Amino acid sequence: MKTTNYFTTSVMVRRPYLKAEWIEYVLSNPIRTTVQTNRRISRWAFISELDKYLRVVTEPDGETVHNAFPDRGFKP
């Protein structure tokens, strides 16, 4: 899995509970995908272990993970 420096040095430090397999699952099985105004791509999928929807944000290439977090405000 390709990641940005921000993801490695900031996101994973603040959210060490995130698992690579969850992120890969969201990338492969999103229930919703949107393109942000900065061209980054947001994808959501439900992670049963978290009992929440996980939002994964990638760079415009669609592969490089920039951010990931449980999205409390997501409505399917």
N, CA, C and O atoms as a Tripos MOL2 file, in Angstrom:
@<TRIPOS>MOLECULE
protein
  304   303    76     0     0
PROTEIN
NO_CHARGES

@<TRIPOS>ATOM
      1 N           0.8510   -1.1730    0.0000 N.3       1 MET1
      2 CA          0.0000    0.0000    0.0000 C.3       1 MET1
      3 C           0.8990    1.2390    0.0000 C.2       1 MET1
      4 O           1.7810    1.3860    0.8460 O.2       1 MET1
      5 N           0.6580    2.1080   -0.9500 N.am      2 LYS2
      6 CA          1.4100    3.3610   -1.0250 C.3       2 LYS2
      7 C           0.7500    4.3830   -0.1060 C.2       2 LYS2
      8 O          -0.4760    4.4600   -0.0290 O.2       2 LYS2
      9 N           1.5790    5.1730    0.5940 N.am      3 THR3
     10 CA          1.0590    6.1920    1.4960 C.3       3 THR3
     11 C           1.8640    7.4780    1.3540 C.2       3 THR3
     12 O           3.0070    7.4710    0.8970 O.2       3 THR3
     13 N           1.2410    8.5760    1.7570 N.am      4 THR4
     14 CA          1.9510    9.8580    1.8010 C.3       4 THR4
     15 C           2.7580    9.9220    3.0880 C.2       4 THR4
     16 O           2.5210    9.1550    4.0210 O.2       4 THR4
     17 N           3.7020   10.8330    3.1290 N.am      5 ASN5
     18 CA          4.4670   11.0660    4.3450 C.3       5 ASN5
     19 C           3.5390   11.5050    5.4770 C.2       5 ASN5
     20 O           3.7240   11.0960    6.6230 O.2       5 ASN5
     21 N           2.5470   12.3330    5.1640 N.am      6 TYR6
     22 CA          1.5680   12.7800    6.1580 C.3       6 TYR6
     23 C           0.8670   11.5880    6.7990 C.2       6 TYR6
     24 O           0.6990   11.5550    8.0180 O.2       6 TYR6
     25 N           0.4580   10.6140    6.0000 N.am      7 PHE7
     26 CA         -0.2310    9.4500    6.5380 C.3       7 PHE7
     27 C           0.6650    8.6990    7.5120 C.2       7 PHE7
     28 O           0.2320    8.3230    8.6010 O.2       7 PHE7
     29 N           1.9020    8.4830    7.1200 N.am      8 THR8
     30 CA          2.8350    7.7220    7.9500 C.3       8 THR8
     31 C           3.2050    8.4520    9.2350 C.2       8 THR8
     32 O           3.2310    7.8510   10.3090 O.2       8 THR8
     33 N           3.4920    9.7440    9.1270 N.am      9 THR9
     34 CA          4.0140   10.4800   10.2790 C.3       9 THR9
     35 C           2.9560   11.1270   11.1520 C.2       9 THR9
     36 O           3.2370   11.4660   12.3010 O.2       9 THR9
     37 N           1.7580   11.3070   10.6430 N.am     10 SER10
     38 CA          0.7250   11.9800   11.4270 C.3      10 SER10
     39 C          -0.4930   11.0920   11.6860 C.2      10 SER10
     40 O          -0.8810   10.8850   12.8360 O.2      10 SER10
     41 N          -1.0860   10.5760   10.6280 N.am     11 VAL11
     42 CA         -2.3260    9.8020   10.7790 C.3      11 VAL11
     43 C          -2.0850    8.5440   11.6030 C.2      11 VAL11
     44 O          -2.8270    8.2840   12.5500 O.2      11 VAL11
     45 N          -1.0760    7.7670   11.2690 N.am     12 MET12
     46 CA         -0.8390    6.5200   11.9930 C.3      12 MET12
     47 C          -0.3390    6.7590   13.4130 C.2      12 MET12
     48 O          -0.4960    5.8940   14.2750 O.2      12 MET12
     49 N           0.2490    7.8960   13.6640 N.am     13 VAL13
     50 CA          0.6630    8.2310   15.0310 C.3      13 VAL13
     51 C          -0.5860    8.5070   15.8790 C.2      13 VAL13
     52 O          -0.6620    8.0850   17.0330 O.2      13 VAL13
     53 N          -1.5620    9.2150   15.3020 N.am     14 ARG14
     54 CA         -2.7930    9.5440   16.0300 C.3      14 ARG14
     55 C          -3.7930    8.3940   16.0650 C.2      14 ARG14
     56 O          -4.6220    8.3170   16.9720 O.2      14 ARG14
     57 N          -3.7170    7.4960   15.0770 N.am     15 ARG15
     58 CA         -4.6870    6.3990   14.9840 C.3      15 ARG15
     59 C          -3.9720    5.0590   14.7740 C.2      15 ARG15
     60 O          -4.1440    4.4200   13.7350 O.2      15 ARG15
     61 N          -3.1820    4.6380   15.7450 N.am     16 PRO16
     62 CA         -2.3990    3.4050   15.5660 C.3      16 PRO16
     63 C          -3.2550    2.1390   15.4790 C.2      16 PRO16
     64 O          -2.7570    1.0840   15.0860 O.2      16 PRO16
     65 N          -4.5300    2.2350   15.8400 N.am     17 TYR17
     66 CA         -5.4300    1.0850   15.7800 C.3      17 TYR17
     67 C          -5.8460    0.7390   14.3460 C.2      17 TYR17
     68 O          -6.3600   -0.3530   14.1050 O.2      17 TYR17
     69 N          -5.6310    1.6510   13.3940 N.am     18 LEU18
     70 CA         -6.0210    1.3740   12.0010 C.3      18 LEU18
     71 C          -5.2110    0.2130   11.4430 C.2      18 LEU18
     72 O          -3.9980    0.1290   11.6360 O.2      18 LEU18
     73 N          -5.8960   -0.6660   10.7590 N.am     19 LYS19
     74 CA         -5.2420   -1.8370   10.1650 C.3      19 LYS19
     75 C          -5.1600   -1.6690    8.6540 C.2      19 LYS19
     76 O          -6.0870   -1.1700    8.0170 O.2      19 LYS19
     77 N          -4.0410   -2.0920    8.0990 N.am     20 ALA20
     78 CA         -3.8380   -2.0000    6.6470 C.3      20 ALA20
     79 C          -4.9310   -2.7530    5.8980 C.2      20 ALA20
     80 O          -5.3780   -2.3010    4.8440 O.2      20 ALA20
     81 N          -5.3640   -3.8910    6.4260 N.am     21 GLU21
     82 CA         -6.3960   -4.6640    5.7150 C.3      21 GLU21
     83 C          -7.7250   -3.9180    5.6790 C.2      21 GLU21
     84 O          -8.4900   -4.0830    4.7290 O.2      21 GLU21
     85 N          -8.0180   -3.1070    6.6850 N.am     22 TRP22
     86 CA         -9.2380   -2.2920    6.6540 C.3      22 TRP22
     87 C          -9.1470   -1.2610    5.5400 C.2      22 TRP22
     88 O         -10.0960   -1.0690    4.7800 O.2      22 TRP22
     89 N          -8.0180   -0.6100    5.4500 N.am     23 ILE23
     90 CA         -7.8190    0.4200    4.4320 C.3      23 ILE23
     91 C          -7.9040   -0.1920    3.0410 C.2      23 ILE23
     92 O          -8.5480    0.3620    2.1500 O.2      23 ILE23
     93 N          -7.2560   -1.3260    2.8600 N.am     24 GLU24
     94 CA         -7.3080   -2.0110    1.5690 C.3      24 GLU24
     95 C          -8.7270   -2.4550    1.2370 C.2      24 GLU24
     96 O          -9.1370   -2.4080    0.0770 O.2      24 GLU24
     97 N          -9.4800   -2.8870    2.2500 N.am     25 TYR25
     98 CA        -10.8700   -3.2800    2.0310 C.3      25 TYR25
     99 C         -11.6910   -2.0910    1.5260 C.2      25 TYR25
    100 O         -12.4560   -2.2210    0.5710 O.2      25 TYR25
    101 N         -11.5290   -0.9390    2.1700 N.am     26 VAL26
    102 CA        -12.2670    0.2570    1.7500 C.3      26 VAL26
    103 C         -11.9060    0.6290    0.3160 C.2      26 VAL26
    104 O         -12.7850    0.9650   -0.4790 O.2      26 VAL26
    105 N         -10.6370    0.5700   -0.0140 N.am     27 LEU27
    106 CA        -10.2070    0.9140   -1.3750 C.3      27 LEU27
    107 C         -10.8030   -0.0300   -2.4140 C.2      27 LEU27
    108 O         -11.1070    0.3860   -3.5320 O.2      27 LEU27
    109 N         -10.9690   -1.2870   -2.0510 N.am     28 SER28
    110 CA        -11.4760   -2.2890   -2.9980 C.3      28 SER28
    111 C         -13.0000   -2.4200   -3.0010 C.2      28 SER28
    112 O         -13.5810   -2.8580   -3.9940 O.2      28 SER28
    113 N         -13.6510   -2.0430   -1.8940 N.am     29 ASN29
    114 CA        -15.0860   -2.2870   -1.7370 C.3      29 ASN29
    115 C         -15.8510   -1.0760   -1.2150 C.2      29 ASN29
    116 O         -16.6410   -1.2160   -0.2810 O.2      29 ASN29
    117 N         -15.6430    0.0980   -1.7820 N.am     30 PRO30
    118 CA        -16.3460    1.2690   -1.2350 C.3      30 PRO30
    119 C         -17.8420    1.2060   -1.5140 C.2      30 PRO30
    120 O         -18.2800    0.7210   -2.5570 O.2      30 PRO30
    121 N         -18.6170    1.7130   -0.5480 N.am     31 ILE31
    122 CA        -20.0560    1.8370   -0.8040 C.3      31 ILE31
    123 C         -20.3640    3.2200   -1.3730 C.2      31 ILE31
    124 O         -21.4280    3.4460   -1.9480 O.2      31 ILE31
    125 N         -19.4140    4.1400   -1.2030 N.am     32 ARG32
    126 CA        -19.5410    5.4740   -1.8070 C.3      32 ARG32
    127 C         -18.1440    6.0000   -2.1180 C.2      32 ARG32
    128 O         -17.1910    5.7680   -1.3740 O.2      32 ARG32
    129 N         -18.0510    6.7100   -3.2320 N.am     33 THR33
    130 CA        -16.7960    7.3350   -3.6450 C.3      33 THR33
    131 C         -17.1150    8.7470   -4.1140 C.2      33 THR33
    132 O         -18.0550    8.9590   -4.8810 O.2      33 THR33
    133 N         -16.3250    9.7150   -3.6460 N.am     34 THR34
    134 CA        -16.4830   11.0920   -4.1150 C.3      34 THR34
    135 C         -15.1100   11.6770   -4.4190 C.2      34 THR34
    136 O         -14.0950   11.2370   -3.8790 O.2      34 THR34
    137 N         -15.1020   12.6690   -5.2870 N.am     35 VAL35
    138 CA        -13.8770   13.3970   -5.5920 C.3      35 VAL35
    139 C         -13.9900   14.7700   -4.9530 C.2      35 VAL35
    140 O         -14.9360   15.5130   -5.2160 O.2      35 VAL35
    141 N         -13.0230   15.1010   -4.1150 N.am     36 GLN36
    142 CA        -13.0080   16.3850   -3.4240 C.3      36 GLN36
    143 C         -12.5650   17.4860   -4.3860 C.2      36 GLN36
    144 O         -12.0750   17.2020   -5.4790 O.2      36 GLN36
    145 N         -12.7370   18.7240   -3.9820 N.am     37 THR37
    146 CA        -12.3590   19.8480   -4.8460 C.3      37 THR37
    147 C         -10.8580   19.8870   -5.1200 C.2      37 THR37
    148 O         -10.4280   20.4280   -6.1390 O.2      37 THR37
    149 N         -10.0590   19.3160   -4.2150 N.am     38 ASN38
    150 CA         -8.6100   19.2570   -4.4320 C.3      38 ASN38
    151 C          -8.1950   18.0060   -5.2250 C.2      38 ASN38
    152 O          -7.0080   17.7020   -5.3420 O.2      38 ASN38
    153 N          -9.1860   17.2900   -5.7650 N.am     39 ARG39
    154 CA         -9.0230   16.1010   -6.6020 C.3      39 ARG39
    155 C          -8.6770   14.8400   -5.8210 C.2      39 ARG39
    156 O          -8.5400   13.7700   -6.4150 O.2      39 ARG39
    157 N          -8.5340   14.9420   -4.4980 N.am     40 ARG40
    158 CA         -8.3440   13.7280   -3.7060 C.3      40 ARG40
    159 C          -9.6500   12.9410   -3.7250 C.2      40 ARG40
    160 O         -10.7310   13.5080   -3.8870 O.2      40 ARG40
    161 N          -9.5300   11.6370   -3.5580 N.am     41 ILE41
    162 CA        -10.6850   10.7470   -3.6570 C.3      41 ILE41
    163 C         -11.0090   10.1810   -2.2820 C.2      41 ILE41
    164 O         -10.1390    9.6320   -1.6070 O.2      41 ILE41
    165 N         -12.2670   10.3190   -1.8730 N.am     42 SER42
    166 CA        -12.7450    9.7630   -0.6030 C.3      42 SER42
    167 C         -13.5680    8.5250   -0.8900 C.2      42 SER42
    168 O         -14.4020    8.5050   -1.7960 O.2      42 SER42
    169 N         -13.3160    7.4850   -0.0930 N.am     43 ARG43
    170 CA        -14.0850    6.2410   -0.2000 C.3      43 ARG43
    171 C         -14.5070    5.8230    1.2000 C.2      43 ARG43
    172 O         -13.7760    6.0430    2.1650 O.2      43 ARG43
    173 N         -15.6980    5.2140    1.3130 N.am     44 TRP44
    174 CA        -16.2220    4.7480    2.5820 C.3      44 TRP44
    175 C         -16.6310    3.2880    2.4760 C.2      44 TRP44
    176 O         -17.0970    2.8280    1.4330 O.2      44 TRP44
    177 N         -16.4480    2.5700    3.5810 N.am     45 ALA45
    178 CA        -16.9660    1.2070    3.7150 C.3      45 ALA45
    179 C         -17.1420    0.9240    5.1980 C.2      45 ALA45
    180 O         -16.4490    1.4950    6.0400 O.2      45 ALA45
    181 N         -18.0760    0.0370    5.5040 N.am     46 PHE46
    182 CA        -18.3240   -0.3300    6.8950 C.3      46 PHE46
    183 C         -17.3010   -1.3610    7.3370 C.2      46 PHE46
    184 O         -17.0600   -2.3530    6.6500 O.2      46 PHE46
    185 N         -16.7010   -1.1110    8.4960 N.am     47 ILE47
    186 CA        -15.7360   -2.0420    9.0810 C.3      47 ILE47
    187 C         -16.3760   -2.6030   10.3450 C.2      47 ILE47
    188 O         -16.5330   -1.8910   11.3370 O.2      47 ILE47
    189 N         -16.7440   -3.8730   10.3070 N.am     48 SER48
    190 CA        -17.4790   -4.4580   11.4350 C.3      48 SER48
    191 C         -16.6630   -4.4590   12.7210 C.2      48 SER48
    192 O         -17.2320   -4.2920   13.8000 O.2      48 SER48
    193 N         -15.3570   -4.6400   12.6420 N.am     49 GLU49
    194 CA        -14.5200   -4.6320   13.8480 C.3      49 GLU49
    195 C         -14.5560   -3.2720   14.5570 C.2      49 GLU49
    196 O         -14.4230   -3.2020   15.7790 O.2      49 GLU49
    197 N         -14.7360   -2.2020   13.7880 N.am     50 LEU50
    198 CA        -14.8490   -0.8610   14.3590 C.3      50 LEU50
    199 C         -16.2900   -0.5220   14.7090 C.2      50 LEU50
    200 O         -16.5590    0.3400   15.5460 O.2      50 LEU50
    201 N         -17.2150   -1.2240   14.0440 N.am     51 ASP51
    202 CA        -18.6440   -0.9140   14.1120 C.3      51 ASP51
    203 C         -18.9000    0.5180   13.6420 C.2      51 ASP51
    204 O         -19.7650    1.2230   14.1630 O.2      51 ASP51
    205 N         -18.1130    0.9250   12.6280 N.am     52 LYS52
    206 CA        -18.2140    2.2680   12.0600 C.3      52 LYS52
    207 C         -17.8470    2.2270   10.5770 C.2      52 LYS52
    208 O         -17.2900    1.2490   10.0790 O.2      52 LYS52
    209 N         -18.1800    3.3210    9.8910 N.am     53 TYR53
    210 CA        -17.7290    3.5030    8.5210 C.3      53 TYR53
    211 C         -16.3460    4.1240    8.5500 C.2      53 TYR53
    212 O         -16.1040    5.0900    9.2740 O.2      53 TYR53
    213 N         -15.4530    3.5750    7.7720 N.am     54 LEU54
    214 CA        -14.0970    4.0980    7.6580 C.3      54 LEU54
    215 C         -14.0000    4.8870    6.3610 C.2      54 LEU54
    216 O         -14.3630    4.3980    5.2910 O.2      54 LEU54
    217 N         -13.5080    6.1020    6.4730 N.am     55 ARG55
    218 CA        -13.2780    6.9400    5.2960 C.3      55 ARG55
    219 C         -11.7960    6.9070    4.9840 C.2      55 ARG55
    220 O         -10.9590    7.1570    5.8520 O.2      55 ARG55
    221 N         -11.4780    6.5950    3.7370 N.am     56 VAL56
    222 CA        -10.0870    6.5730    3.2800 C.3      56 VAL56
    223 C          -9.9540    7.5930    2.1610 C.2      56 VAL56
    224 O         -10.7060    7.5610    1.1880 O.2      56 VAL56
    225 N          -8.9960    8.4930    2.3050 N.am     57 VAL57
    226 CA         -8.7550    9.5410    1.3240 C.3      57 VAL57
    227 C          -7.4440    9.2440    0.6220 C.2      57 VAL57
    228 O          -6.4080    9.0510    1.2580 O.2      57 VAL57
    229 N          -7.5070    9.2110   -0.7100 N.am     58 THR58
    230 CA         -6.2950    8.9740   -1.4970 C.3      58 THR58
    231 C          -5.9420   10.2200   -2.2980 C.2      58 THR58
    232 O          -6.7580   11.1200   -2.4940 O.2      58 THR58
    233 N          -4.7250   10.2340   -2.7400 N.am     59 GLU59
    234 CA         -4.2790   11.2700   -3.6680 C.3      59 GLU59
    235 C          -5.0540   11.0690   -4.9800 C.2      59 GLU59
    236 O          -5.7090   10.0400   -5.1480 O.2      59 GLU59
    237 N          -4.9920   12.0210   -5.9020 N.am     60 PRO60
    238 CA         -5.7430   11.8930   -7.1650 C.3      60 PRO60
    239 C          -5.4210   10.6310   -7.9650 C.2      60 PRO60
    240 O          -6.2040   10.2390   -8.8310 O.2      60 PRO60
    241 N          -4.2810    9.9870   -7.6910 N.am     61 ASP61
    242 CA         -3.9550    8.7460   -8.4050 C.3      61 ASP61
    243 C          -4.8510    7.5830   -7.9890 C.2      61 ASP61
    244 O          -4.8540    6.5420   -8.6460 O.2      61 ASP61
    245 N          -5.6110    7.7500   -6.9050 N.am     62 GLY62
    246 CA         -6.5260    6.7130   -6.4490 C.3      62 GLY62
    247 C          -5.8620    5.5850   -5.6940 C.2      62 GLY62
    248 O          -6.5430    4.6510   -5.2700 O.2      62 GLY62
    249 N          -4.5540    5.6400   -5.5110 N.am     63 GLU63
    250 CA         -3.8160    4.5520   -4.8670 C.3      63 GLU63
    251 C          -3.0860    4.9870   -3.6050 C.2      63 GLU63
    252 O          -3.0290    4.2340   -2.6320 O.2      63 GLU63
    253 N          -2.5300    6.1850   -3.6070 N.am     64 THR64
    254 CA         -1.7000    6.6420   -2.5010 C.3      64 THR64
    255 C          -2.5820    7.1580   -1.3710 C.2      64 THR64
    256 O          -3.2820    8.1580   -1.5300 O.2      64 THR64
    257 N          -2.5450    6.4750   -0.2320 N.am     65 VAL65
    258 CA         -3.4030    6.8150    0.8990 C.3      65 VAL65
    259 C          -2.8470    8.0480    1.6150 C.2      65 VAL65
    260 O          -1.6760    8.0950    1.9910 O.2      65 VAL65
    261 N          -3.7140    9.0370    1.7920 N.am     66 HIS66
    262 CA         -3.3500   10.2880    2.4530 C.3      66 HIS66
    263 C          -3.9500   10.3920    3.8580 C.2      66 HIS66
    264 O          -3.3330   10.9730    4.7500 O.2      66 HIS66
    265 N          -5.1510    9.8330    4.0600 N.am     67 ASN67
    266 CA         -5.8160    9.9310    5.3540 C.3      67 ASN67
    267 C          -6.7860    8.7680    5.4970 C.2      67 ASN67
    268 O          -7.2500    8.2090    4.5040 O.2      67 ASN67
    269 N          -7.0890    8.4090    6.7370 N.am     68 ALA68
    270 CA         -8.0880    7.3770    7.0320 C.3      68 ALA68
    271 C          -8.5960    7.6170    8.4400 C.2      68 ALA68
    272 O          -7.8180    7.8740    9.3580 O.2      68 ALA68
    273 N          -9.9140    7.5310    8.6020 N.am     69 PHE69
    274 CA        -10.5000    7.7660    9.9180 C.3      69 PHE69
    275 C         -11.9240    7.2460    9.9580 C.2      69 PHE69
    276 O         -12.6040    7.2070    8.9330 O.2      69 PHE69
    277 N         -12.3840    6.8440   11.1510 N.am     70 PRO70
    278 CA        -13.7980    6.4860   11.3130 C.3      70 PRO70
    279 C         -14.6170    7.7540   11.1310 C.2      70 PRO70
    280 O         -14.3780    8.7530   11.8090 O.2      70 PRO70
    281 N         -15.5700    7.7170   10.2280 N.am     71 ASP71
    282 CA        -16.3560    8.8990    9.8910 C.3      71 ASP71
    283 C         -17.6830    8.8580   10.6310 C.2      71 ASP71
    284 O         -18.6420    8.2440   10.1640 O.2      71 ASP71
    285 N         -17.7360    9.5120   11.7840 N.am     72 ARG72
    286 CA        -18.9350    9.4990   12.6210 C.3      72 ARG72
    287 C         -20.1330   10.1610   11.9610 C.2      72 ARG72
    288 O         -21.2740    9.8540   12.3040 O.2      72 ARG72
    289 N         -19.8930   11.0620   11.0220 N.am     73 GLY73
    290 CA        -20.9900   11.7780   10.3840 C.3      73 GLY73
    291 C         -21.4920   11.1490    9.0910 C.2      73 GLY73
    292 O         -22.4010   11.6830    8.4560 O.2      73 GLY73
    293 N         -20.9110   10.0240    8.6960 N.am     74 PHE74
    294 CA        -21.3080    9.4090    7.4160 C.3      74 PHE74
    295 C         -22.6730    8.7600    7.5210 C.2      74 PHE74
    296 O         -22.9580    8.0180    8.4610 O.2      74 PHE74
    297 N         -23.5140    9.0540    6.5380 N.am     75 LYS75
    298 CA        -24.8400    8.4470    6.4290 C.3      75 LYS75
    299 C         -24.8940    7.6660    5.1260 C.2      75 LYS75
    300 O         -24.7940    8.2590    4.0520 O.2      75 LYS75
    301 N         -25.0520    6.3350    5.1990 N.am     76 PRO76
    302 CA        -25.0810    5.5340    3.9600 C.3      76 PRO76
    303 C         -26.3060    5.7960    3.0980 C.2      76 PRO76
    304 O         -26.4540    5.1920    2.0350 O.2      76 PRO76
@<TRIPOS>BOND
     1     1     2 1
     2     2     3 1
     3     3     4 2
     4     3     5 am
     5     5     6 1
     6     6     7 1
     7     7     8 2
     8     7     9 am
     9     9    10 1
    10    10    11 1
    11    11    12 2
    12    11    13 am
    13    13    14 1
    14    14    15 1
    15    15    16 2
    16    15    17 am
    17    17    18 1
    18    18    19 1
    19    19    20 2
    20    19    21 am
    21    21    22 1
    22    22    23 1
    23    23    24 2
    24    23    25 am
    25    25    26 1
    26    26    27 1
    27    27    28 2
    28    27    29 am
    29    29    30 1
    30    30    31 1
    31    31    32 2
    32    31    33 am
    33    33    34 1
    34    34    35 1
    35    35    36 2
    36    35    37 am
    37    37    38 1
    38    38    39 1
    39    39    40 2
    40    39    41 am
    41    41    42 1
    42    42    43 1
    43    43    44 2
    44    43    45 am
    45    45    46 1
    46    46    47 1
    47    47    48 2
    48    47    49 am
    49    49    50 1
    50    50    51 1
    51    51    52 2
    52    51    53 am
    53    53    54 1
    54    54    55 1
    55    55    56 2
    56    55    57 am
    57    57    58 1
    58    58    59 1
    59    59    60 2
    60    59    61 am
    61    61    62 1
    62    62    63 1
    63    63    64 2
    64    63    65 am
    65    65    66 1
    66    66    67 1
    67    67    68 2
    68    67    69 am
    69    69    70 1
    70    70    71 1
    71    71    72 2
    72    71    73 am
    73    73    74 1
    74    74    75 1
    75    75    76 2
    76    75    77 am
    77    77    78 1
    78    78    79 1
    79    79    80 2
    80    79    81 am
    81    81    82 1
    82    82    83 1
    83    83    84 2
    84    83    85 am
    85    85    86 1
    86    86    87 1
    87    87    88 2
    88    87    89 am
    89    89    90 1
    90    90    91 1
    91    91    92 2
    92    91    93 am
    93    93    94 1
    94    94    95 1
    95    95    96 2
    96    95    97 am
    97    97    98 1
    98    98    99 1
    99    99   100 2
   100    99   101 am
   101   101   102 1
   102   102   103 1
   103   103   104 2
   104   103   105 am
   105   105   106 1
   106   106   107 1
   107   107   108 2
   108   107   109 am
   109   109   110 1
   110   110   111 1
   111   111   112 2
   112   111   113 am
   113   113   114 1
   114   114   115 1
   115   115   116 2
   116   115   117 am
   117   117   118 1
   118   118   119 1
   119   119   120 2
   120   119   121 am
   121   121   122 1
   122   122   123 1
   123   123   124 2
   124   123   125 am
   125   125   126 1
   126   126   127 1
   127   127   128 2
   128   127   129 am
   129   129   130 1
   130   130   131 1
   131   131   132 2
   132   131   133 am
   133   133   134 1
   134   134   135 1
   135   135   136 2
   136   135   137 am
   137   137   138 1
   138   138   139 1
   139   139   140 2
   140   139   141 am
   141   141   142 1
   142   142   143 1
   143   143   144 2
   144   143   145 am
   145   145   146 1
   146   146   147 1
   147   147   148 2
   148   147   149 am
   149   149   150 1
   150   150   151 1
   151   151   152 2
   152   151   153 am
   153   153   154 1
   154   154   155 1
   155   155   156 2
   156   155   157 am
   157   157   158 1
   158   158   159 1
   159   159   160 2
   160   159   161 am
   161   161   162 1
   162   162   163 1
   163   163   164 2
   164   163   165 am
   165   165   166 1
   166   166   167 1
   167   167   168 2
   168   167   169 am
   169   169   170 1
   170   170   171 1
   171   171   172 2
   172   171   173 am
   173   173   174 1
   174   174   175 1
   175   175   176 2
   176   175   177 am
   177   177   178 1
   178   178   179 1
   179   179   180 2
   180   179   181 am
   181   181   182 1
   182   182   183 1
   183   183   184 2
   184   183   185 am
   185   185   186 1
   186   186   187 1
   187   187   188 2
   188   187   189 am
   189   189   190 1
   190   190   191 1
   191   191   192 2
   192   191   193 am
   193   193   194 1
   194   194   195 1
   195   195   196 2
   196   195   197 am
   197   197   198 1
   198   198   199 1
   199   199   200 2
   200   199   201 am
   201   201   202 1
   202   202   203 1
   203   203   204 2
   204   203   205 am
   205   205   206 1
   206   206   207 1
   207   207   208 2
   208   207   209 am
   209   209   210 1
   210   210   211 1
   211   211   212 2
   212   211   213 am
   213   213   214 1
   214   214   215 1
   215   215   216 2
   216   215   217 am
   217   217   218 1
   218   218   219 1
   219   219   220 2
   220   219   221 am
   221   221   222 1
   222   222   223 1
   223   223   224 2
   224   223   225 am
   225   225   226 1
   226   226   227 1
   227   227   228 2
   228   227   229 am
   229   229   230 1
   230   230   231 1
   231   231   232 2
   232   231   233 am
   233   233   234 1
   234   234   235 1
   235   235   236 2
   236   235   237 am
   237   237   238 1
   238   238   239 1
   239   239   240 2
   240   239   241 am
   241   241   242 1
   242   242   243 1
   243   243   244 2
   244   243   245 am
   245   245   246 1
   246   246   247 1
   247   247   248 2
   248   247   249 am
   249   249   250 1
   250   250   251 1
   251   251   252 2
   252   251   253 am
   253   253   254 1
   254   254   255 1
   255   255   256 2
   256   255   257 am
   257   257   258 1
   258   258   259 1
   259   259   260 2
   260   259   261 am
   261   261   262 1
   262   262   263 1
   263   263   264 2
   264   263   265 am
   265   265   266 1
   266   266   267 1
   267   267   268 2
   268   267   269 am
   269   269   270 1
   270   270   271 1
   271   271   272 2
   272   271   273 am
   273   273   274 1
   274   274   275 1
   275   275   276 2
   276   275   277 am
   277   277   278 1
   278   278   279 1
   279   279   280 2
   280   279   281 am
   281   281   282 1
   282   282   283 1
   283   283   284 2
   284   283   285 am
   285   285   286 1
   286   286   287 1
   287   287   288 2
   288   287   289 am
   289   289   290 1
   290   290   291 1
   291   291   292 2
   292   291   293 am
   293   293   294 1
   294   294   295 1
   295   295   296 2
   296   295   297 am
   297   297   298 1
   298   298   299 1
   299   299   300 2
   300   299   301 am
   301   301   302 1
   302   302   303 1
   303   303   304 2
@<TRIPOS>SUBSTRUCTURE
     1 MET1         2 RESIDUE 1 A MET
     2 LYS2         6 RESIDUE 1 A LYS
     3 THR3        10 RESIDUE 1 A THR
     4 THR4        14 RESIDUE 1 A THR
     5 ASN5        18 RESIDUE 1 A ASN
     6 TYR6        22 RESIDUE 1 A TYR
     7 PHE7        26 RESIDUE 1 A PHE
     8 THR8        30 RESIDUE 1 A THR
     9 THR9        34 RESIDUE 1 A THR
    10 SER10       38 RESIDUE 1 A SER
    11 VAL11       42 RESIDUE 1 A VAL
    12 MET12       46 RESIDUE 1 A MET
    13 VAL13       50 RESIDUE 1 A VAL
    14 ARG14       54 RESIDUE 1 A ARG
    15 ARG15       58 RESIDUE 1 A ARG
    16 PRO16       62 RESIDUE 1 A PRO
    17 TYR17       66 RESIDUE 1 A TYR
    18 LEU18       70 RESIDUE 1 A LEU
    19 LYS19       74 RESIDUE 1 A LYS
    20 ALA20       78 RESIDUE 1 A ALA
    21 GLU21       82 RESIDUE 1 A GLU
    22 TRP22       86 RESIDUE 1 A TRP
    23 ILE23       90 RESIDUE 1 A ILE
    24 GLU24       94 RESIDUE 1 A GLU
    25 TYR25       98 RESIDUE 1 A TYR
    26 VAL26      102 RESIDUE 1 A VAL
    27 LEU27      106 RESIDUE 1 A LEU
    28 SER28      110 RESIDUE 1 A SER
    29 ASN29      114 RESIDUE 1 A ASN
    30 PRO30      118 RESIDUE 1 A PRO
    31 ILE31      122 RESIDUE 1 A ILE
    32 ARG32      126 RESIDUE 1 A ARG
    33 THR33      130 RESIDUE 1 A THR
    34 THR34      134 RESIDUE 1 A THR
    35 VAL35      138 RESIDUE 1 A VAL
    36 GLN36      142 RESIDUE 1 A GLN
    37 THR37      146 RESIDUE 1 A THR
    38 ASN38      150 RESIDUE 1 A ASN
    39 ARG39      154 RESIDUE 1 A ARG
    40 ARG40      158 RESIDUE 1 A ARG
    41 ILE41      162 RESIDUE 1 A ILE
    42 SER42      166 RESIDUE 1 A SER
    43 ARG43      170 RESIDUE 1 A ARG
    44 TRP44      174 RESIDUE 1 A TRP
    45 ALA45      178 RESIDUE 1 A ALA
    46 PHE46      182 RESIDUE 1 A PHE
    47 ILE47      186 RESIDUE 1 A ILE
    48 SER48      190 RESIDUE 1 A SER
    49 GLU49      194 RESIDUE 1 A GLU
    50 LEU50      198 RESIDUE 1 A LEU
    51 ASP51      202 RESIDUE 1 A ASP
    52 LYS52      206 RESIDUE 1 A LYS
    53 TYR53      210 RESIDUE 1 A TYR
    54 LEU54      214 RESIDUE 1 A LEU
    55 ARG55      218 RESIDUE 1 A ARG
    56 VAL56      222 RESIDUE 1 A VAL
    57 VAL57      226 RESIDUE 1 A VAL
    58 THR58      230 RESIDUE 1 A THR
    59 GLU59      234 RESIDUE 1 A GLU
    60 PRO60      238 RESIDUE 1 A PRO
    61 ASP61      242 RESIDUE 1 A ASP
    62 GLY62      246 RESIDUE 1 A GLY
    63 GLU63      250 RESIDUE 1 A GLU
    64 THR64      254 RESIDUE 1 A THR
    65 VAL65      258 RESIDUE 1 A VAL
    66 HIS66      262 RESIDUE 1 A HIS
    67 ASN67      266 RESIDUE 1 A ASN
    68 ALA68      270 RESIDUE 1 A ALA
    69 PHE69      274 RESIDUE 1 A PHE
    70 PRO70      278 RESIDUE 1 A PRO
    71 ASP71      282 RESIDUE 1 A ASP
    72 ARG72      286 RESIDUE 1 A ARG
    73 GLY73      290 RESIDUE 1 A GLY
    74 PHE74      294 RESIDUE 1 A PHE
    75 LYS75      298 RESIDUE 1 A LYS
    76 PRO76      302 RESIDUE 1 A PRO
